[in-house]
Amino acid sequence: MKKIEETVEFNFNDIKVFVKIDYLNNRIDIVEPVNVFESSFTLKKYVFAGRGVEYMNGWLNILEAIKLSIKEAKLMYEKNLAEESKFR
């Protein structure tokens, strides 16, 4: 069955990152849940401003979690693309 899109939750060091993989439009977006019970999501808007130096390590942890999530989502996208392009 052909995938159209899916939203995946990644968890790195207790930081949850939600990624929407849109196979039809070839997009990967960082999203956040609006209503978990309805599985609705909106684009995530991270704000890294207006905080003291004591928050910098936390920001680095968040950025690392985003980086790892995007890498995993890209692998999922590429695996699906390879499966879809196989000769049958």
C-alpha positions in Angstrom: 0.0 0.0 0.0 1.4 3.4 -1.0 2.1 5.8 1.8 0.8 9.4 1.4 2.0 10.9 4.7 2.7 10.0 8.3 3.5 11.8 11.5 6.2 10.2 13.7 7.3 10.9 17.3 11.0 10.8 18.0 12.3 11.0 21.6 16.0 11.9 22.3 17.1 12.6 25.8 13.5 13.1 26.9 12.9 15.7 24.2 10.0 14.8 21.9 10.1 15.9 18.3 7.2 15.2 16.0 8.0 15.0 12.3 5.4 14.9 9.5 6.7 13.0 6.4 4.7 13.9 3.3 5.6 11.3 0.7 3.3 12.7 -1.9 4.7 16.2 -1.9 8.3 15.2 -0.9 8.3 17.2 2.3 9.4 16.7 5.9 8.1 19.2 8.5 8.7 19.6 12.2 5.2 19.7 13.8 3.6 19.8 17.3 0.4 18.3 18.5 -2.7 20.5 18.7 -5.0 17.7 19.8 -3.5 14.3 20.4 -6.8 12.6 20.6 -7.7 13.8 17.1 -4.2 13.4 15.8 -4.1 17.0 14.6 -0.8 18.8 14.3 0.5 22.3 13.4 3.9 23.5 12.3 6.3 23.8 15.2 7.7 27.3 15.8 10.8 27.2 18.0 11.8 30.5 19.6 15.4 30.7 20.7 15.4 34.2 21.9 15.1 36.3 25.1 16.8 33.7 27.4 19.9 33.9 29.6 23.1 32.0 29.0 21.9 29.3 31.5 19.4 28.1 28.8 22.1 27.5 26.1 22.7 23.9 27.0 19.0 23.2 26.9 18.8 24.8 23.4 21.7 22.7 22.2 19.9 19.6 23.5 16.8 20.6 21.6 18.7 21.3 18.4 20.5 17.9 18.6 17.1 16.2 19.1 15.8 18.0 16.0 18.9 17.1 14.0 18.6 13.4 14.9 14.8 13.4 14.2 15.3 14.9 10.7 18.0 12.3 10.0 15.7 9.5 11.0 12.7 10.9 9.1 14.9 11.3 6.0 16.0 7.6 6.2 12.3 6.7 6.5 11.5 8.8 3.5 14.3 7.3 1.4 13.4 3.8 2.4 9.8 4.3 1.3 11.0 5.9 -2.0 13.2 2.9 -2.7 10.4 0.5 -2.0 8.0 2.5 -4.2 10.5 2.6 -7.1 11.3 -1.1 -7.1 10.3 -2.9 -10.3 7.5 -5.3 -9.8 
